[in-house]
Amino acid sequence: MGLRIGALVVDCHDPGPLARFWAEALDWVISQDTDPEWVVEPPEGSREDCVVADLLFIKVPEPKASKNRLHLDLRPGDRDAEVARLEGLGARRVDVGQGEDRPWVVMADPEGNEFCVQDAHSPQVRAAWLRRYEAYQPAGT
């Protein structure tokens, strides 16, 4: 049996609102909603289910102190539309020293955890990825 990442853990002040933000942002579900730990995961039966690591939000007493050492990179079909949607959910653009004219936008979730919204893949890369994604069949089916 191989090793896999079960969850990416996010320390936070208030796990409920943060879990709800990420569930809405990713179109995932909240599978545990009791302090001090909330879990957000891909919907059951989706291609991401049991493949992509869950997000585990853990309540901690200390505030976020500096730039994240680990962050999520999101790759939507339309970066600018996604940035606007995420801003509507409570995210904001931030400057972490990335400079100008980058193909990504650095954002922060409602508790200040940075993440990036990338440009869409080129049509050729997206087509190759989509072929692999659509061909995926869970083991045992």
Z-matrix of the N, CA and C atoms (Angstrom, degrees):
N
C 1 1.450
C 2 1.519 1 108.54
N 3 1.315 2 116.57 1 132.95
C 4 1.454 3 121.56 2 -178.67
C 5 1.514 4 112.36 3 -84.97
N 6 1.282 5 114.36 4 162.93
C 7 1.452 6 121.89 5 176.78
C 8 1.517 7 109.12 6 -85.01
N 9 1.328 8 117.14 7 138.23
C 10 1.461 9 120.93 8 176.81
C 11 1.509 10 109.73 9 -137.92
N 12 1.307 11 116.34 10 157.17
C 13 1.458 12 121.67 11 176.11
C 14 1.519 13 107.43 12 -80.81
N 15 1.310 14 117.01 13 120.94
C 16 1.458 15 121.05 14 179.93
C 17 1.509 16 112.49 15 -84.87
N 18 1.334 17 116.54 16 -37.85
C 19 1.458 18 120.29 17 -178.54
C 20 1.521 19 109.88 18 -156.42
N 21 1.307 20 115.17 19 149.55
C 22 1.449 21 122.43 20 166.52
C 23 1.522 22 105.59 21 -99.18
N 24 1.312 23 117.11 22 124.73
C 25 1.453 24 122.20 23 -173.05
C 26 1.525 25 109.90 24 -98.05
N 27 1.315 26 115.66 25 131.05
C 28 1.458 27 122.07 26 179.16
C 29 1.526 28 108.05 27 -118.89
N 30 1.336 29 116.31 28 113.91
C 31 1.458 30 120.21 29 172.68
C 32 1.514 31 107.83 30 -71.57
N 33 1.333 32 116.74 31 139.22
C 34 1.459 33 119.28 32 -178.53
C 35 1.518 34 110.93 33 -155.91
N 36 1.318 35 114.98 34 165.10
C 37 1.458 36 122.13 35 179.78
C 38 1.527 37 111.33 36 -79.95
N 39 1.335 38 116.20 37 -40.89
C 40 1.467 39 121.51 38 -175.72
C 41 1.524 40 109.28 39 -137.47
N 42 1.338 41 117.88 40 92.31
C 43 1.466 42 120.97 41 -172.06
C 44 1.528 43 115.66 42 -62.06
N 45 1.320 44 118.73 43 -32.05
C 46 1.462 45 120.46 44 -176.75
C 47 1.512 46 113.98 45 -59.43
N 48 1.341 47 118.56 46 -59.10
C 49 1.463 48 119.25 47 179.36
C 50 1.527 49 113.12 48 -60.71
N 51 1.330 50 116.79 49 -35.94
C 52 1.457 51 118.83 50 -179.51
C 53 1.533 52 110.61 51 -69.11
N 54 1.323 53 117.25 52 -41.28
C 55 1.467 54 120.53 53 176.69
C 56 1.526 55 110.56 54 -62.44
N 57 1.322 56 116.83 55 -41.50
C 58 1.468 57 119.71 56 178.55
C 59 1.532 58 111.00 57 -63.88
N 60 1.344 59 117.76 58 -40.13
C 61 1.471 60 120.67 59 177.03
C 62 1.523 61 110.04 60 -58.20
N 63 1.348 62 117.30 61 -51.85
C 64 1.458 63 120.12 62 -175.63
C 65 1.531 64 112.01 63 -69.59
N 66 1.319 65 118.57 64 -33.75
C 67 1.462 66 120.52 65 175.95
C 68 1.529 67 109.79 66 -61.81
N 69 1.319 68 116.90 67 -44.52
C 70 1.469 69 121.10 68 178.43
C 71 1.521 70 110.98 69 -67.98
N 72 1.328 71 116.61 70 -43.15
C 73 1.471 72 120.52 71 -178.07
C 74 1.525 73 111.23 72 -61.04
N 75 1.330 74 116.96 73 -42.88
C 76 1.464 75 121.28 74 -175.43
C 77 1.527 76 113.58 75 -94.45
N 78 1.317 77 117.80 76 -6.16
C 79 1.462 78 123.18 77 -174.10
C 80 1.534 79 109.81 78 60.48
N 81 1.337 80 114.77 79 43.11
C 82 1.459 81 122.69 80 177.46
C 83 1.517 82 108.75 81 -106.61
N 84 1.318 83 116.76 82 -174.59
C 85 1.458 84 122.16 83 -178.51
C 86 1.524 85 110.46 84 -120.82
N 87 1.321 86 115.03 85 151.80
C 88 1.456 87 121.22 86 173.59
C 89 1.523 88 106.71 87 -90.13
N 90 1.326 89 116.36 88 118.26
C 91 1.468 90 120.17 89 -177.28
C 92 1.522 91 112.78 90 -104.21
N 93 1.308 92 117.45 91 -11.33
C 94 1.466 93 121.93 92 173.84
C 95 1.511 94 106.87 93 -144.89
N 96 1.326 95 116.09 94 128.71
C 97 1.463 96 119.02 95 -173.71
C 98 1.522 97 112.72 96 -136.36
N 99 1.323 98 115.69 97 46.78
C 100 1.457 99 121.26 98 179.71
C 101 1.519 100 109.21 99 -126.43
N 102 1.336 101 115.79 100 123.28
C 103 1.464 102 118.77 101 176.41
C 104 1.528 103 109.49 102 -58.16
N 105 1.317 104 118.53 103 141.90
C 106 1.456 105 126.83 104 13.97
C 107 1.522 106 114.52 105 -95.94
N 108 1.345 107 119.44 106 6.12
C 109 1.461 108 120.90 107 -176.14
C 110 1.523 109 111.27 108 -127.49
N 111 1.313 110 115.72 109 125.15
C 112 1.457 111 122.78 110 173.98
C 113 1.523 112 107.38 111 -116.87
N 114 1.341 113 116.38 112 142.90
C 115 1.464 114 120.92 113 -178.89
C 116 1.529 115 109.38 114 -122.90
N 117 1.335 116 115.15 115 134.16
C 118 1.466 117 122.98 116 174.50
C 119 1.520 118 106.42 117 -119.05
N 120 1.338 119 116.40 118 130.71
C 121 1.460 120 120.10 119 -177.80
C 122 1.522 121 111.15 120 -144.49
N 123 1.338 122 115.51 121 162.83
C 124 1.468 123 118.76 122 177.65
C 125 1.532 124 110.52 123 -60.70
N 126 1.318 125 117.45 124 150.73
C 127 1.462 126 120.32 125 179.00
C 128 1.532 127 111.54 126 -60.31
N 129 1.315 128 115.73 127 143.25
C 130 1.462 129 120.89 128 178.65
C 131 1.522 130 110.25 129 -57.93
N 132 1.326 131 115.49 130 134.37
C 133 1.454 132 121.52 131 179.30
C 134 1.519 133 114.54 132 86.37
N 135 1.335 134 117.42 133 -8.64
C 136 1.468 135 119.05 134 177.32
C 137 1.523 136 109.26 135 -74.99
N 138 1.326 137 116.50 136 163.83
C 139 1.469 138 120.15 137 178.73
C 140 1.523 139 111.89 138 -61.91
N 141 1.330 140 116.97 139 -27.16
C 142 1.459 141 120.89 140 -179.41
C 143 1.526 142 112.28 141 -80.99
N 144 1.333 143 117.71 142 -20.85
C 145 1.463 144 122.12 143 -177.48
C 146 1.529 145 110.46 144 -57.09
N 147 1.311 146 116.36 145 128.92
C 148 1.474 147 124.17 146 179.57
C 149 1.531 148 112.93 147 65.28
N 150 1.331 149 117.90 148 9.71
C 151 1.462 150 121.71 149 177.39
C 152 1.530 151 109.41 150 -115.91
N 153 1.321 152 115.88 151 -48.38
C 154 1.461 153 121.70 152 -178.93
C 155 1.526 154 108.35 153 -89.78
N 156 1.317 155 116.55 154 138.69
C 157 1.462 156 121.02 155 179.97
C 158 1.527 157 111.21 156 -62.40
N 159 1.330 158 115.75 157 142.00
C 160 1.461 159 121.25 158 173.43
C 161 1.519 160 109.23 159 -69.46
N 162 1.317 161 116.40 160 164.02
C 163 1.457 162 122.28 161 170.78
C 164 1.524 163 107.38 162 -106.65
N 165 1.321 164 116.61 163 124.22
C 166 1.459 165 123.15 164 -178.34
C 167 1.522 166 107.83 165 -113.19
N 168 1.323 167 116.87 166 117.51
C 169 1.456 168 122.81 167 -178.94
C 170 1.523 169 108.22 168 -102.32
N 171 1.332 170 115.70 169 118.97
C 172 1.462 171 121.72 170 -175.84
C 173 1.518 172 109.52 171 -116.29
N 174 1.331 173 115.07 172 130.52
C 175 1.465 174 121.27 173 179.02
C 176 1.527 175 109.45 174 -72.89
N 177 1.334 176 115.28 175 127.50
C 178 1.463 177 121.64 176 176.14
C 179 1.528 178 108.32 177 -130.72
N 180 1.331 179 117.80 178 153.55
C 181 1.470 180 119.76 179 -175.98
C 182 1.525 181 114.18 180 -78.38
N 183 1.324 182 118.13 181 -27.93
C 184 1.460 183 119.59 182 -174.80
C 185 1.533 184 110.79 183 -86.54
N 186 1.335 185 116.63 184 147.82
C 187 1.465 186 119.84 185 178.75
C 188 1.529 187 111.38 186 -78.83
N 189 1.324 188 116.01 187 162.98
C 190 1.462 189 121.52 188 173.60
C 191 1.521 190 107.66 189 -63.14
N 192 1.333 191 115.89 190 134.29
C 193 1.465 192 119.10 191 -172.12
C 194 1.525 193 114.11 192 -108.89
N 195 1.325 194 119.04 193 -27.56
C 196 1.461 195 120.10 194 -176.33
C 197 1.523 196 109.83 195 -156.96
N 198 1.334 197 115.43 196 -173.90
C 199 1.464 198 121.98 197 179.00
C 200 1.530 199 109.99 198 -57.67
N 201 1.324 200 115.47 199 141.58
C 202 1.468 201 120.94 200 177.35
C 203 1.523 202 110.91 201 -58.11
N 204 1.318 203 116.79 202 147.07
C 205 1.466 204 121.76 203 171.70
C 206 1.523 205 109.81 204 -90.00
N 207 1.312 206 117.65 205 -17.00
C 208 1.463 207 124.41 206 177.74
C 209 1.522 208 106.67 207 -137.60
N 210 1.341 209 116.83 208 137.58
C 211 1.460 210 118.76 209 178.29
C 212 1.528 211 109.45 210 -145.26
N 213 1.315 212 115.73 211 164.03
C 214 1.464 213 122.04 212 177.65
C 215 1.518 214 109.17 213 -91.28
N 216 1.331 215 116.12 214 140.50
C 217 1.461 216 123.06 215 168.79
C 218 1.519 217 106.86 216 -108.67
N 219 1.308 218 117.07 217 122.10
C 220 1.459 219 122.24 218 179.56
C 221 1.518 220 108.28 219 -105.70
N 222 1.327 221 117.25 220 140.12
C 223 1.465 222 120.86 221 -178.55
C 224 1.530 223 109.42 222 -127.28
N 225 1.331 224 116.59 223 90.06
C 226 1.467 225 119.97 224 177.89
C 227 1.525 226 111.59 225 -84.11
N 228 1.311 227 115.97 226 173.91
C 229 1.460 228 120.70 227 175.10
C 230 1.515 229 111.96 228 -72.32
N 231 1.339 230 116.94 229 -30.98
C 232 1.461 231 122.27 230 -178.58
C 233 1.524 232 108.05 231 -135.02
N 234 1.325 233 116.26 232 100.69
C 235 1.463 234 121.26 233 -174.69
C 236 1.523 235 112.41 234 -56.68
N 237 1.334 236 117.18 235 -50.25
C 238 1.458 237 120.00 236 -174.10
C 239 1.524 238 111.81 237 -65.06
N 240 1.318 239 117.34 238 -40.10
C 241 1.467 240 120.39 239 177.35
C 242 1.526 241 110.26 240 -64.60
N 243 1.331 242 116.67 241 -38.92
C 244 1.461 243 119.94 242 -179.88
C 245 1.519 244 111.02 243 -68.86
N 246 1.317 245 117.66 244 -40.10
C 247 1.464 246 120.99 245 177.09
C 248 1.528 247 109.34 246 -58.69
N 249 1.319 248 117.23 247 -45.31
C 250 1.467 249 121.33 248 179.38
C 251 1.530 250 110.71 249 -62.58
N 252 1.334 251 117.40 250 -41.85
C 253 1.474 252 120.84 251 179.41
C 254 1.530 253 110.31 252 -63.31
N 255 1.338 254 116.55 253 -44.48
C 256 1.467 255 120.89 254 -179.23
C 257 1.525 256 111.32 255 -66.14
N 258 1.332 257 116.73 256 -36.42
C 259 1.463 258 119.16 257 174.86
C 260 1.523 259 110.31 258 -61.96
N 261 1.325 260 116.67 259 -38.23
C 262 1.460 261 120.75 260 177.03
C 263 1.518 262 113.28 261 -64.51
N 264 1.340 263 116.53 262 -25.08
C 265 1.466 264 121.00 263 177.94
C 266 1.526 265 112.70 264 -86.68
N 267 1.339 266 116.54 265 -9.19
C 268 1.464 267 119.30 266 178.23
C 269 1.514 268 115.61 267 119.91
N 270 1.334 269 118.38 268 -0.26
C 271 1.466 270 120.76 269 175.75
C 272 1.527 271 108.75 270 -78.59
N 273 1.330 272 115.45 271 163.08
C 274 1.461 273 120.01 272 176.41
C 275 1.523 274 109.71 273 -141.37
N 276 1.326 275 116.01 274 154.75
C 277 1.461 276 121.34 275 175.72
C 278 1.527 277 108.55 276 -73.86
N 279 1.341 278 115.81 277 142.64
C 280 1.466 279 119.92 278 178.36
C 281 1.522 280 110.10 279 -136.62
N 282 1.315 281 115.19 280 157.49
C 283 1.459 282 122.33 281 176.92
C 284 1.524 283 107.94 282 -110.43
N 285 1.329 284 115.94 283 115.80
C 286 1.468 285 121.36 284 176.95
C 287 1.528 286 109.61 285 -114.35
N 288 1.338 287 115.33 286 21.22
C 289 1.449 288 120.15 287 -179.02
C 290 1.517 289 113.92 288 90.53
N 291 1.333 290 117.32 289 19.23
C 292 1.462 291 121.19 290 -176.01
C 293 1.521 292 113.32 291 -72.38
N 294 1.321 293 118.14 292 -16.84
C 295 1.457 294 119.57 293 -179.14
C 296 1.519 295 111.97 294 82.02
N 297 1.308 296 114.54 295 -178.28
C 298 1.472 297 121.76 296 -177.22
C 299 1.529 298 111.31 297 -92.38
N 300 1.320 299 115.81 298 164.95
C 301 1.464 300 124.00 299 171.37
C 302 1.526 301 113.46 300 54.76
N 303 1.295 302 117.28 301 45.47
C 304 1.468 303 122.00 302 175.51
C 305 1.519 304 108.72 303 -95.94
N 306 1.330 305 117.59 304 152.03
C 307 1.471 306 119.36 305 178.82
C 308 1.533 307 112.52 306 -81.09
N 309 1.322 308 117.27 307 14.82
C 310 1.452 309 121.53 308 177.39
C 311 1.523 310 109.07 309 -137.04
N 312 1.333 311 114.60 310 160.92
C 313 1.457 312 122.17 311 175.50
C 314 1.520 313 106.73 312 -116.46
N 315 1.329 314 116.68 313 127.46
C 316 1.460 315 120.80 314 176.17
C 317 1.524 316 107.50 315 -87.60
N 318 1.325 317 114.95 316 129.55
C 319 1.456 318 121.30 317 -179.14
C 320 1.521 319 108.82 318 -129.74
N 321 1.320 320 115.04 319 167.90
C 322 1.456 321 121.27 320 174.18
C 323 1.521 322 108.22 321 -129.17
N 324 1.324 323 115.75 322 140.38
C 325 1.461 324 120.64 323 176.02
C 326 1.540 325 108.52 324 -73.99
N 327 1.329 326 119.09 325 179.16
C 328 1.466 327 120.45 326 -176.13
C 329 1.530 328 115.59 327 -58.43
N 330 1.323 329 119.11 328 -20.37
C 331 1.466 330 120.53 329 176.65
C 332 1.525 331 112.73 330 -101.58
N 333 1.337 332 117.37 331 7.15
C 334 1.452 333 120.28 332 174.73
C 335 1.515 334 115.72 333 93.17
N 336 1.325 335 118.80 334 6.76
C 337 1.465 336 121.33 335 177.99
C 338 1.519 337 109.22 336 -76.66
N 339 1.328 338 116.38 337 122.38
C 340 1.451 339 120.72 338 -176.35
C 341 1.526 340 111.94 339 -75.08
N 342 1.328 341 114.46 340 148.14
C 343 1.459 342 122.87 341 171.71
C 344 1.519 343 107.05 342 -152.24
N 345 1.326 344 117.02 343 163.39
C 346 1.461 345 121.28 344 -178.20
C 347 1.522 346 110.67 345 -116.83
N 348 1.308 347 115.04 346 143.10
C 349 1.460 348 121.84 347 172.32
C 350 1.520 349 105.84 348 -111.23
N 351 1.321 350 115.66 349 113.02
C 352 1.458 351 123.34 350 -174.10
C 353 1.522 352 111.42 351 -84.64
N 354 1.322 353 115.56 352 163.81
C 355 1.463 354 121.06 353 167.35
C 356 1.523 355 108.53 354 -66.00
N 357 1.306 356 116.15 355 159.13
C 358 1.466 357 120.66 356 174.87
C 359 1.529 358 109.29 357 -66.03
N 360 1.331 359 115.89 358 152.43
C 361 1.467 360 119.99 359 173.00
C 362 1.529 361 109.11 360 -63.17
N 363 1.327 362 116.09 361 156.48
C 364 1.464 363 119.72 362 173.44
C 365 1.533 364 107.65 363 -61.36
N 366 1.335 365 118.34 364 158.01
C 367 1.464 366 120.21 365 179.88
C 368 1.535 367 112.83 366 -55.46
N 369 1.327 368 117.87 367 -36.98
C 370 1.466 369 120.52 368 -179.04
C 371 1.534 370 111.14 369 -68.28
N 372 1.330 371 116.63 370 -45.66
C 373 1.465 372 120.34 371 179.48
C 374 1.527 373 109.54 372 -65.96
N 375 1.332 374 117.57 373 -43.03
C 376 1.468 375 120.68 374 179.64
C 377 1.521 376 110.83 375 -62.06
N 378 1.337 377 118.12 376 -41.67
C 379 1.468 378 121.09 377 179.81
C 380 1.528 379 110.89 378 -62.48
N 381 1.334 380 117.31 379 -42.70
C 382 1.471 381 120.99 380 179.08
C 383 1.519 382 110.33 381 -65.46
N 384 1.334 383 117.27 382 -42.84
C 385 1.462 384 121.25 383 178.06
C 386 1.529 385 110.78 384 -63.08
N 387 1.323 386 116.23 385 -44.02
C 388 1.461 387 120.81 386 -178.47
C 389 1.527 388 111.29 387 -63.64
N 390 1.317 389 118.32 388 -37.66
C 391 1.476 390 120.68 389 176.37
C 392 1.524 391 110.43 390 -60.96
N 393 1.327 392 117.05 391 -45.36
C 394 1.468 393 120.34 392 178.94
C 395 1.524 394 110.93 393 -65.75
N 396 1.333 395 116.59 394 -42.29
C 397 1.467 396 121.61 395 -179.01
C 398 1.529 397 110.96 396 -62.43
N 399 1.328 398 116.50 397 -46.35
C 400 1.467 399 120.13 398 -178.11
C 401 1.517 400 112.25 399 -71.67
N 402 1.332 401 118.04 400 -24.82
C 403 1.466 402 121.39 401 178.93
C 404 1.517 403 112.65 402 -81.69
N 405 1.337 404 118.03 403 -12.39
C 406 1.453 405 120.95 404 -176.80
C 407 1.520 406 111.31 405 -60.88
N 408 1.293 407 115.59 406 131.15
C 409 1.468 408 122.86 407 174.44
C 410 1.517 409 107.71 408 -129.66
N 411 1.341 410 117.87 409 122.20
C 412 1.466 411 119.10 410 178.29
C 413 1.523 412 110.98 411 -56.92
N 414 1.313 413 116.52 412 148.89
C 415 1.473 414 121.42 413 177.56
C 416 1.514 415 108.91 414 -57.20
N 417 1.296 416 115.74 415 138.67
C 418 1.466 417 120.97 416 176.67
C 419 1.508 418 115.08 417 87.40
N 420 1.359 419 117.99 418 7.39
C 421 1.466 420 117.24 419 178.86
C 422 1.518 421 110.32 420 -104.91
